[in-house]
Amino acid sequence: MCIRDRFSGDEPKYLRMAYSLATDLDLDVSNEFVIPEGLEEVKSLILSSGSRAFGHLSVIGVDGKIYHLHMPGLSILIFPLLKLDMLIYPSETSAENSFAYLEEFPAKLHFTRLGLLLLGFLIFLLLARLIFKLFNSLILLAFLLILFIFSSPVPNFIFQLYPEVAACLLTLLVLNTILFPFKNKFINGLFAVLGIGFLPWLHQRFIFIALGLYVSLIINEIFYRKNYKRPLFLTLFLFITSLPYLYYFYSITGNPMPTSIHAFYGFSFNRLSMFPLGFFGHLFDYSVGMTWLFPWTVLAMIGIYHGIKLERK
């Protein structure tokens, strides 16, 4: 039996899921494999052996379809742009096109790359707003933004298909709504729910960032703003947004737990090798050491803000 995976690696997985969404609006990636023996025969053989692992980081779901272990959040964000590229830049079957076997894969990815660039630009704006609101210094703002551009891994990650860029954007968005809310209360609530609720869709490890942001939001509303009704409504909406997330795992594994899809593949998601950075869902390459790229920044920024606030009083 020979299973040849055309999409080994993380980035091709996210791209393949985006392509699957753009073509048939599902996440079944059965047609990404080259199997001389036949797809159904191989799946039957694997299931009869008691396993559900299929190829590289893929599993056979309870519905018989094949899914990647990777979460589809990033693919959900970019698939409309990929679809636009498919409409404007039709597929070119040639030796230079490495995706020629995907019949509808676009010849160019201009809109997809533009969307990734927009995510990076929004990160820059949200970080600038947060720094200026926190320290009220244009000089410090300029200095930190220069470091952010030239000394952080963010620019290198912008055009790569990894969920860290989107996770960084959502983290900064929620952090802005917590520390320095926008003028419109509805917008603040919407950003908080979307930011915290969508983080786990990018990767299971970002559940811990979402939980940290949620706790910070509740503490800020109850203890500092003396507002008790708003946290109740936000919690209700976040609970509602979590239901599709749990159903996603249930539809694949029959178990709503986020770790169940990894168990299907044959290993535990909560491996000791993930601690401590993996536990907190590290953002970008942690070897660079830029402090604002870590979830610790959420706690640090909140602590600095409230420390200054108490000192001024």
N, C-alpha and C positions, 0 to 999 in steps of 0.2 A: 504494500500500500504506500503510495507516494502522494503527500499533500504539499503542493507548492504554494506558499503564501506570497502573493504578489505585493502585499503591503506590510512587510515587516518593518518594525519601528513605530514610534508614537505619532509623528506628524502624518505619515500616510494613513494611519487609522482615522485621525480626525478628518482628513480630506475625503477619505472613502465614505465615511458616515455622512458628510455634507453632500457628497455626490448622490448617495442613496436617497437622502431627503429631497434633493432637487429633482430627481428623476421619478421616484415612485412614492415619496412621502412616507417612507418607513425606514427602519434601521436594520433591516435584515440584509446581511452582507454575504449571503450564500454564494453569489456569483463572483466573489473575489478570488476563489481558489481554483487551481487547475488540478483536476483529479481524474486520472486515466480510468480508474475503476468505476467512476460514477459517484455523484454526490450522495444520493440516497443510500447506496450500498455501503459507502464508507461511514455515513452517520449511523446506520444500523449496526455496523460492526463495532463502532466506538461505544454506542449505548449498551450493546450486549456485554461488553467488557466491564460495565459498571462505571465508565468515565463519561464526562461531558466536555472535556477539553478538546478543542478542535483547532488545529493549526497554532499559529502564534498569537497568544493572548485573545483567543476567541472561544466561545462556548456554544453548545447546542441548548437552546432554550426549551422550556416545557412544551412550547408550541411547535417544536421541531425546526425552528428557524435558527440562523446563526447570528450571534451578536458579539461585538467587541467588549472587552472588559472596560475600555475607556468610556467615561461619561460623555453624553452627547451634547453638553451645554455649548461648547465652542462651535461644534458643527451646526447647532441650531442658530447661532448668531450669524454665521457666515454663509449658510446655504442660500438665502435669498440673493446675495451678491454673486455667488457661484452660478445660480440660475440665470441671473442677468448676463453674466459672461457667456453662458451657454447660448443665449438668444442672440447676442450681438456678435460674438466671435465663434462661429460654428466649428465643430471638430475638424481637424486636419489629419488625415491618415498619412503619415510619412515616417521615415526612419528617424527623424529628429524628435518626433513626438513620443515620449516615453510612456504616455498613457493612451496609445493608439487603440489598445484593446478595450478601452471604455468608449463605446460608440459615440456618446454625447459629450465627452469631456472637451471643454472649450480650448481653442487654440491659444488664447491669451487669458490672463487672470487679472486684468486691470482693475475691475471693480472690486474683486476680492481683496486685492492688495490695498486698494484705496480704503476699504473698510477697516483693515488692520491698521493702516496709518491713522485713521480717525480715532481708533481706540487709544493709540499712543498719544495723540494730541490731546485727547480728553484727560488722560492721566496727568499730562503736563499742566493743564489748566487747573484741575482739581488740587494738585499738589501745591501750585502757586497760590491758590486761594487760601488753602489751609495754613501755609507758612505765613502769609501776610496777615491773616486774621489773628494768628497766634502771637506773632512777635511785633507786628505793626512797624516793620522796618524794610524799606525798599532795598537797602544795601545788603542786609542779611538774606533777603529774598533772592536777589540777583546772585549772590555767592552760592547759596544752596542749590539754585537751579542750574548753575554752571557745573557744580559737582554732579548733579543728577544727570546732566547730559553727557559729560565726558568721563565720569568715574563710576557710573552705575551700569549694570548689564541691560537696562531697559531698552535703549536704542537697538541693541543687538537682537532683542527678543521680539521687537514689534512686528517684523515680517515673518516670524516663525509661527507655525501652527501649534502653539502650546497654550494651555489654559491660564498660565500665570499672568499674562498681560490683562486678560479680562478680569481675573480675580483681583489684581492690583487696582484696576479701575473701580470695581464694585466696592472694595474695601475703602478706598479714598472717598468714594461717593457717600457711603454710610457714615464715615468718620466726619465728613463735612456737615451732614445733617445732625449729628449728635453734638458736636462742639459749637458750630456756628450755623444754625439753621437758616435756610433760605426764607424769604419773606412770606411765601405762600405755604400755609400749614398743610394743605392737601398735597403739595409737591413734596414736602418733607416726608410725610407719611408714605407716599407712593415710592419715593427713592429708598426709604428704609426697608419697606416690604420687598421691593424688587431686588435690592442689593443683597439683603440677608437671605431671601428666599431662593435666589438664583445661584448663589455661591456653591452650594452642594452639587448643582447640576454640572459644574465645571470639573469637579473631582471630589471623590469621597473625603479626601483629606481636608478639604476646605470646609467641612462641617464644623470643625473646631474653630475656624476663623468666624464663621457665621454665628456660632454659639457665643464666642467672646464679644462680638459686636452687639448681639441681642442683649446680653447681660449688661454691657456698657450703656445701651440705650435705655433699659429699664431703670438702672441706677440713676442715670442722668435725669430722667423724667420724674421719678418718685422722690428722690432725695434732694435734688437741686432745683427742680422746677415745681415741685409739689403738685404734680399733675398725676391723677390716679386713673382717670377715665381713658386717656389716650393710650397708655401702655396696654390696657385691657383690649382695646380695639385692634391695636397693632398685633398683639399676641394672637387674637382670633384670626386675623387675616393671614398671619404667618402659618398658623395651623392649617388653614384652608389650602395655602400654597404648598404645604408639605405633603398633602394627600396624593397629588399626581406623582411626586417623587417616590413615595413608598409604593405606589401602584406600578411604577416602572420596573422595580425589582421583582415585585410579585408576578408581573406578567411574564418575566423571563425565567424566574427560578421557582415561583410558587411560594416565595418567602419575601416579605416586605423589607427585611433588614438590608441596609446598604452593603453589608459584608457578604451577602449571600451569593452574589455573582462571582466573587473571588473564590468562595468555597466551591462553586461549581467547577472552577478551573482546576482546583486541587491544592490551593494554598490559602492560608489565613491572611487577610488584609492587615490585621493588627500584629505585624511582625515586630520583634524587638529592635530590629535594625532600623526601623523608622524613627526611633526616639533619639533625641528629643525633638529635632526639627520637624520630622515627619508628622509628629503628633500635632504640631501647631500649623501644619500645612504651609511649609516654607514657600516663599515667593521668589522665583528666579534662582540663579546659581548662588548658593549660600557661601561659596568660597570667596566671593568678592567682598562680602562683609559690609555692604551699605545698610546702615541700621534701619532706614525707613522702608526697606523692602521686606521687613519681617512683621508678623502679627504683633510682636512685642511693641511695635511702634504705636499700635492702638492704645495700649496701656500707658506707654510713655507720654504720648501726646495728651491724653486725658489727664494724667497726673500733673504734667507741666501746666496745663490750662487751669485746672482747679487750684493748683498751688499758687499760681500768680493771682488768681481771683481772690483767694483767701488772704494773701499777703496784702493786696490792695485794700481790703476791708479793714 
